[in-house]
C-alpha cells in the first residue's frame, strides 16, 4: 500500500507544529515571570522594527 505524498507532508507539518508548541509552552513554564513580561512588552517594538525592514 503506497503512501500518498501529500498525506506525508501534512503529517510532517502537523507533527512539527505540535513539537514547536510543546517547546514554547515548556519554555514559558520554566521561565521567570519577569522575563516573560519583558518579552511580551518588547513584542510590539520588535514587530514594528521587522515591518520597517521589510518595507525598505
N, C-alpha and C positions, 0 to 999 in steps of 0.2 A: 504494500500500500504506500504509494509515494506521497510525500508531504507537499502541500501547496506552498510555494514560496511566500505568497502574501500572508498566509497564516503564520509562518515562521517569523516574519518581520513584525507582525502585530504582537506576537507573544514576547519577542525580544524587547520591543519598545515598552510594553506594559510591565515587564519584569524590571527594566531599567528605571521606570517611573516609580515603581514600588520601592526599589532599593534606595533611590535618591530621597524619597520621602522618609524612609526609616532613618537614614543617615542624618537628615536635617532635624528630625524630631529628637533623636538621641543627642545630637549636639546641643539643641536648645535645652533639653532637660539637664544636661551636665554643666551648662554654662552658668556663670554667676548672674544674678538678676540685674546688676548694674551694667554688665556687658551687653545683655540683651537690650536694655533700654537705650544704651548709647548707639547700638547698631540700628535700632528702629528709628531713632531720631535722625540718623545720618542718611537714611534711605532716600528721602525726597531730594536732598542735595546731590546725592550720587546719581539719581535718575536724571536730574536737570543737567548735570555735567555730561553724562553719556549722551543725552539728547542734543546738546550743543556740538559735541564732537561729530556726531553723525551728520549734522546739517552742513558742516564745512566741506 
